[in-house]
Amino acid sequence: MQFRDVDRDLNNAPMSTMTKKAKKASTAVVGTPVERLFAVLNLAAKMGMISAADIVYLLDLPRPTAHRMIATLEELQFLQKMPVKGKYAVAPKLVGLATSILSSTIVYAPIQALLTAVAQKTGETCGLALMSSGEVEYIASVMGQSPLTLQFQAGQKAPLHCTSSGQIFLAALPPDELAKFMASGPWEPLTPKTVTEPKVLLERLRKVKNQGYAANESEYIAGVVGAAVPIQNTEGQVVAALTISAPKSRRALEDVVAMVPILTTYADRIRRAIQPK
């Protein structure tokens, strides 16, 4: 999905003053109706005021579509009519939503501080992961201090069966849900060391549950070792995983496993940060 970059092309100028060069530098919006609506909101936020003609010209959308989207956004109170004929601007409801989103980011401040402490103590990249739609999703991370380190971004996803954090989540599943997941195997190998057989993975998960952590060597990415520990809520349910990863060329699996006590300590601190009593 590509949105037009109007920062360079526009400076809240009316359509009559826009150059052909500005339009030529832009690209058409493609994708779902929702993506197009967000493109219109993005355009309104950058231009200050927009019209149906602006949407047609800058987003390369049909005029009926432009009018329909403006009507929808006005009905949702995300856009409002302006005194200038045919112009619309961001409405207070959308401004309030943006403020709430910015305020909610303060939740991540203590988590990021704790992840930074883990990265400093271990020297390795660490991350906080959730289980989302049958995958591992990393929602926050901090890179290690070594010049040779790993990097993964918030929002990155990975399989459950061949990652240490994924095996933490699988080990905590109720028996019926775990059986359903096992029925989806065998799985395609991502590396020569990927566990592909359900029986082998099931035995691995029993070990993970007993020892309280998961360790991984080149099962998801060749040449990468890692470990993860669970983060539980007050009811004892696993809601997240704290993980570290390192290049095998610099860390042996035993070295990473030796850092598990640090992970366990900070997993408890993260639990208290996100779910205080």
C-alpha positions in Angstrom: 0.0 0.0 0.0 1.4 3.4 -1.0 0.2 6.8 0.1 1.1 10.0 -1.6 3.7 12.1 0.1 2.0 15.5 0.2 4.4 17.1 2.7 6.7 18.0 -0.2 4.0 18.9 -2.7 1.7 20.9 -0.5 1.9 23.7 2.0 -1.8 24.1 2.7 -2.1 25.6 -0.8 -5.4 25.6 -2.7 -5.8 23.3 -5.6 -5.4 26.2 -8.1 -1.8 26.8 -7.0 -0.7 23.2 -7.2 1.7 22.4 -10.0 1.6 19.5 -12.4 5.0 18.6 -11.0 3.5 18.0 -7.6 0.8 15.7 -9.0 3.4 13.8 -11.1 5.5 13.1 -7.9 2.5 11.5 -6.3 1.2 7.9 -6.6 -2.2 6.4 -6.7 -3.8 5.0 -3.5 -4.6 1.4 -3.9 -6.1 -1.2 -1.5 -9.2 -1.6 0.6 -11.9 1.0 1.3 -10.5 1.3 4.8 -7.0 2.0 3.5 -8.5 4.7 1.2 -10.3 6.3 4.1 -7.1 6.5 6.1 -5.4 8.0 3.0 -8.1 10.7 3.0 -7.6 11.4 6.7 -3.8 11.5 6.2 -4.3 14.0 3.4 -6.6 16.2 5.5 -4.2 16.1 8.4 -1.3 17.3 6.2 -3.2 19.9 4.1 -5.4 21.4 6.8 -8.4 21.5 4.6 -9.4 19.3 1.7 -12.1 19.1 -0.9 -13.4 16.3 -3.1 -11.3 17.8 -5.9 -8.2 17.5 -3.8 -8.9 13.8 -3.2 -9.5 13.2 -6.9 -6.4 15.1 -7.9 -3.9 13.9 -5.3 -5.1 10.4 -4.5 -6.2 9.5 -8.1 -9.6 8.3 -6.9 -12.9 8.6 -8.8 -15.0 11.7 -8.0 -18.0 9.6 -6.8 -15.7 7.7 -4.5 -14.2 10.9 -3.1 -17.7 12.4 -2.3 -18.7 9.1 -0.7 -15.7 9.0 1.5 -16.1 12.6 2.6 -19.8 11.9 3.4 -18.8 8.8 5.5 -16.1 10.6 7.4 -18.4 13.6 8.0 -21.1 11.2 9.3 -18.5 9.6 11.7 -17.6 13.1 12.8 -14.0 12.7 11.7 -14.3 15.5 9.1 -16.3 18.7 9.4 -17.5 21.3 6.9 -15.5 24.6 6.8 -16.7 28.1 5.9 -14.8 27.8 2.6 -17.1 26.3 0.0 -16.5 22.6 -0.5 -13.7 22.4 2.0 -13.5 20.0 5.0 -11.1 19.8 7.9 -10.3 17.4 10.7 -13.1 17.4 13.3 -12.7 17.6 17.1 -13.7 14.0 17.5 -10.6 12.9 15.4 -8.4 15.3 17.3 -9.6 13.8 20.5 -8.8 10.3 19.2 -5.3 11.3 18.3 -4.8 12.8 21.7 -6.0 9.6 23.4 -3.6 7.5 21.2 -0.6 9.7 22.1 -1.6 9.5 25.8 -1.8 5.7 25.6 1.8 5.4 24.5 2.9 6.3 28.1 2.0 2.7 28.9 5.1 1.6 27.0 7.4 3.8 28.9 8.1 1.5 31.9 8.2 -1.5 29.6 10.8 0.1 27.4 12.8 1.1 30.4 12.8 -2.5 31.7 13.7 -3.9 28.3 16.6 -1.4 28.1 17.8 -2.7 31.5 17.7 -6.3 30.2 19.6 -5.4 27.1 22.3 -3.6 29.2 22.7 -6.5 31.6 22.8 -9.2 28.9 24.4 -7.2 26.1 21.8 -8.8 23.7 18.7 -7.8 21.9 15.5 -8.4 24.0 11.9 -8.1 23.2 8.4 -8.4 24.5 6.1 -10.8 22.6 2.4 -11.6 22.5 0.5 -14.5 20.8 -1.7 -12.9 18.1 -3.8 -14.8 15.5 -1.8 -18.0 15.8 1.6 -16.2 15.6 4.2 -14.6 17.8 4.0 -10.8 17.6 6.8 -8.6 19.1 5.3 -5.3 20.5 8.5 -3.8 21.8 12.3 -4.4 21.6 15.7 -3.0 22.5 18.9 -3.8 20.6 22.0 -5.2 22.3 25.1 -3.1 22.7 27.4 -5.2 20.7 28.4 -4.2 17.1 27.3 -7.7 16.0 23.7 -7.9 17.2 20.2 -8.7 16.0 17.4 -6.3 15.3 13.7 -6.9 15.1 11.0 -4.3 15.1 7.7 -3.9 16.9 5.0 -5.5 14.9 7.2 -8.2 13.5 5.7 -11.7 13.5 7.1 -15.2 13.8 5.8 -18.8 13.9 4.9 -20.4 17.2 6.4 -23.8 16.8 10.1 -22.8 16.0 10.7 -19.8 18.3 11.5 -19.7 22.0 8.7 -17.2 22.7 6.2 -19.2 20.6 7.0 -22.4 22.5 6.4 -20.5 25.8 2.9 -19.7 24.5 2.2 -23.3 23.2 3.4 -24.9 26.5 0.8 -22.8 28.4 -2.2 -23.7 26.1 -5.0 -25.8 27.5 -4.8 -29.5 26.3 -7.7 -29.1 23.8 -6.2 -26.0 22.2 -2.7 -27.5 22.1 -4.2 -30.6 20.4 -5.7 -28.4 17.7 -2.4 -26.8 17.1 -0.6 -30.1 16.9 -3.1 -31.2 14.3 -1.8 -28.5 12.0 1.6 -30.2 11.8 3.9 -31.4 10.5 5.3 -28.0 9.5 7.6 -26.9 6.8 11.2 -26.5 8.0 12.6 -23.0 8.0 16.1 -24.2 8.8 17.7 -27.6 9.0 17.1 -27.5 12.8 13.4 -26.6 12.7 11.2 -29.0 14.7 8.6 -30.1 12.2 7.0 -33.2 13.8 4.2 -32.7 16.3 5.4 -35.5 18.6 8.9 -34.0 18.8 7.5 -30.6 19.5 5.1 -31.9 22.2 8.0 -33.5 24.1 9.8 -30.2 23.8 6.8 -28.3 25.2 6.7 -30.6 28.2 10.3 -29.7 29.0 9.5 -26.0 28.6 6.6 -26.2 31.0 8.7 -28.1 33.6 11.8 -25.9 33.5 10.0 -22.5 33.1 11.8 -21.3 30.0 12.3 -22.1 26.3 15.6 -22.1 24.4 16.2 -22.1 20.7 19.2 -22.7 18.4 18.8 -22.0 14.7 15.3 -23.3 14.5 13.7 -20.1 13.1 16.8 -18.3 11.8 20.0 -20.1 11.1 22.9 -18.9 13.3 20.7 -17.4 15.9 20.2 -18.6 19.5 17.6 -17.4 21.9 15.7 -17.9 25.1 12.3 -16.8 26.5 10.4 -16.8 29.8 6.7 -16.4 30.4 5.1 -13.3 31.8 2.0 -14.2 33.8 -1.0 -12.2 35.0 -2.3 -12.3 38.6 -4.4 -15.4 37.7 -1.2 -17.3 36.5 -2.1 -17.1 32.8 0.7 -16.5 30.3 0.0 -13.2 28.6 3.4 -12.4 27.1 6.9 -13.6 26.8 10.2 -11.9 27.4 12.9 -13.0 25.0 16.6 -12.5 24.1 18.4 -13.4 20.9 22.0 -13.4 19.9 24.2 -14.5 16.9 25.6 -18.0 17.5 28.9 -16.7 16.3 29.2 -14.7 19.5 27.0 -16.6 22.0 26.6 -20.3 22.5 23.2 -21.6 23.5 24.5 -22.3 27.0 25.5 -18.6 27.3 21.9 -17.5 26.5 20.4 -20.1 28.9 22.6 -18.8 31.6 20.8 -15.4 31.3 17.4 -16.9 32.0 17.5 -15.8 35.7 17.9 -12.2 34.5 14.9 -12.7 32.2 12.8 -14.2 35.0 13.6 -11.3 37.3 12.6 -8.7 34.7 9.6 -10.7 33.5 8.2 -10.3 37.0 8.9 -6.5 37.0 7.2 -6.2 33.6 4.2 -8.1 35.0 4.0 -5.6 37.9 4.4 -2.7 35.5 1.5 -3.7 33.2 -0.8 -5.2 35.9 -0.1 -3.5 39.2 -2.1 -4.7 42.2 
